[in-house]
Amino acid sequence: MVFTLASFVAVTALVAFISWLKTRGTDETSQDGYFLGGRSLTGIVIFGSLMMTNLSAEQLVGRNGQGYAAGITAMGWETMCPVALTLMALFFVPRYFKLGITTIPEFLENRYDRATRVLVSFIFLVAYIVTMLPLVLYAGSVAMERIFNVTDLVGGNRFLAITIMCVALGVIGGIYAIFGGLKAVAVSDSLNGVIFIIGAVVIVPILAFIILGEGSLITGVQRMISDAPPEHLNAIKSWDAQAPEIPWPMIILGCSINHISYYCTNQSIMQRVLGAKNLKEAQKGALLSGLALVFCPLFLVMPGIIQRIRDGGVLTDFDMAYPTLVHDILPTPVLGFFAAVMFGAILSSFNSVLNSSMTLFTLDILPVISKKERTAQQEITIAKRFGIVLCLASIVIAPFLMYLPAGISTFLNQMWGYYGVPVLAVAMMGMLNKNIPNFAPKLTIIVHIIVYGVLMNTVPLHFLYFEVTAFVVDIVLLWACSKLKPRETPYELPNLEVVDMTPWKYRIPVVIVTFAILAAIYITFSPLGVG
């Protein structure tokens, strides 16, 4: 345990030191400097930050938990990410960059009005506080608690152990995001990304297969194919499958809509892309992330399936599958290193959401609460104080998520349907239809929440059907408003020439390769392949 702790501290301290070296020259006294890293982020930094924001503890723990319970079908939550990232790079980002925005609600104000901006900012802020920040802390605490056997150290009280870890992770994550700004978050994400690839993407899956094959990697792969329940290697499920499985019609329709809203209109994701130095770097970071995420089944789902083969499916808390596997298979010298991998993944998502929450509050909500004129430095001070309050609130809420019946990933995706999907409809239709009036977004968001909520609580189908249904209602309602009461003056998207708009020349080849690999993966895990 001493060796594990020492190696964990050493790797974590090294990342913190390098992040400090890389960011000490950044001017963080301006809005762009603090909230957007001075618009200086390169494609590689954006790639690392996007990867680490998405592939955090809640994905490692939650997706592998879904893999343990439902099998390879859970990969649909990640393999559809390239669809979203392609649309982000080719459709959404060029339009956001023309305005030089700092937040997504800022675009909505330009397209519609101030009230729309404030409403969406408020919705996202509440969602971040109630769901995303506590979920990241809880998922990370589950993994770290298992690695360090904290429950045993506190006399078998798992709730107390989770609480202790939530406090530790929340405090350290808050220091990064609150006092470092976006650039510190993005740089530490990139460094942690390298460690993550070595640990979570390479070491854990390979060791898991080797141990499953009693010393042979190839035998381990063969045993997974032969010993896993047949349905666990088939990603194509029946149309009426229930969560955590994904019905086959919803693999493309439901997961894509869920991901497009998550990646293209979610402030915590878009903020690092908006911090790019130009369109070329933004597209490079987004599309390389899409290419990398195609391979996510290897480390986000298969370890969960391997753990089910190892223990025979005895776990009732599916979210414990991945931490248990890691604790059992990693030798002591590597365990501390992997703890640093998990810690970096946790910090990445927590930092990103916290930094975005501070940005939304300071730039979108605060001017409505108080009309007082403030300097950029005063706004940054307020943002930091608000970040401290968010950290404390998340730490208080997080431990109680251990009582979620559906698992953390399912819960997060269900909640996203309430607030993320209608914002996508409003933003996308605002770009495509010049005549949608200013009142339409508010009406659409309210109707969406009612429709989705009623369906969720009355119809016994997978919740992705409800997301798709509500999204279609949103589109039809916005279109109807544009016909019945169109804008007096059709909207024209201005080009403020804030950044260089030259696109990345390799964007189309990367997209083609990405989707070819995606198709091959689904053929492999279907009745035509091993499924």
FENDAZI-V344499 format. One record per helix or strand. SS is the DSSP state (A for helix, B for strand). FROM is the first residue (numbers start at 1). TO is the last residue. Records with the same first field share a line. If there is no record, write none. Layout:
BEGIN
SS: FROM-TO ; FROM-TO
END
This chain:
BEGIN
A: 2-23 ; 31-35 ; 37-39 ; 43-54 ; 57-70 ; 72-79 ; 81-99 ; 104-111 ; 114-148 ; 150-153 ; 158-212 ; 217-227 ; 230-233 ; 248-264 ; 267-274 ; 279-293 ; 297-300 ; 302-311 ; 320-329 ; 332-369 ; 376-403 ; 408-432 ; 440-458 ; 463-484 ; 507-524
B: 41-41 ; 237-237 ; 247-247 ; 276-276 ; 278-278 ; 500-500
END
